[in-house]
């Protein structure tokens, strides 16, 4: 999840332990949240919290699934 602005690192605990990193993009600060959410309700909760805190969500991307080690 990418948002416009600099999210404080201490928010990680309230965001299901997602890792927060920052970078500069065209003179604007962008924060990126990376991590695994248990379900869509958790994703909705994270997005609602960002909305309530007045952060602009730039993108939400699903990472590739890890390959399964089980044989079928």
matplotlib code that plots the C-alpha trace (Angstrom):
import matplotlib.pyplot as plt

x = [0.0, 1.5, 0.3, 1.1, 3.0, 5.2, 3.6, 5.1, 7.0, 5.0, 1.8, 3.1, 1.6, -1.8, -1.4, -1.0, 2.7, 3.2, 6.7, 6.7, 9.3, 9.6, 10.9, 10.8, 8.8, 8.8, 9.4, 6.7, 7.1, 5.6, 5.2, 4.9, 3.4, 4.4, 3.2, 0.6, -2.9, -5.1, -8.2, -10.1, -11.6, -8.1, -7.3, -10.5, -9.6, -6.1, -7.5, -10.2, -7.6, -5.5, -8.6, -9.5, -6.0, -6.3, -3.6, -4.1, -3.9, -1.9, -2.0, -2.8, -0.9, -1.1, 2.3, 2.9, 1.9, 4.7, 5.0, 3.6, 6.1, 3.4, 3.3, -0.1]
y = [0.0, 3.4, 6.6, 10.2, 11.6, 10.2, 7.7, 7.5, 4.2, 3.6, 3.1, -0.3, -2.0, -0.6, -1.7, -5.5, -5.1, -4.0, -2.7, 1.0, 2.5, 6.0, 7.5, 10.8, 11.1, 14.3, 16.4, 14.5, 12.1, 8.6, 5.9, 2.2, -0.4, -4.0, -7.1, -9.9, -9.2, -12.0, -11.2, -8.6, -7.2, -6.4, -4.7, -2.7, -1.7, -0.5, 1.5, 3.0, 4.0, 5.7, 7.5, 8.6, 10.0, 11.9, 10.1, 9.8, 6.2, 6.1, 2.3, -1.1, -4.0, -7.7, -9.3, -12.6, -15.6, -17.7, -21.0, -24.0, -26.7, -29.4, -31.9, -32.8]
z = [0.0, -1.0, 0.6, 0.1, 3.2, 5.8, 8.1, 11.6, 12.2, 15.5, 13.4, 12.4, 15.4, 14.5, 10.9, 11.6, 11.9, 8.3, 7.5, 6.8, 4.4, 2.8, -0.4, -2.2, -5.4, -7.4, -4.2, -2.3, 0.5, -0.1, 2.5, 1.5, 3.8, 3.2, 4.9, 5.1, 6.1, 7.3, 5.2, 3.3, 6.6, 7.8, 4.5, 4.8, 8.4, 7.3, 4.4, 6.6, 9.2, 6.6, 5.3, 8.8, 9.3, 6.0, 4.0, 0.3, -0.8, -4.1, -4.8, -3.3, -4.8, -4.1, -4.0, -5.7, -3.7, -2.4, -4.3, -2.4, -1.5, -1.5, -4.4, -5.9]

ax = plt.figure().add_subplot(projection="3d")
ax.plot(x, y, z, "-o")
ax.set_aspect("equal")
plt.show()
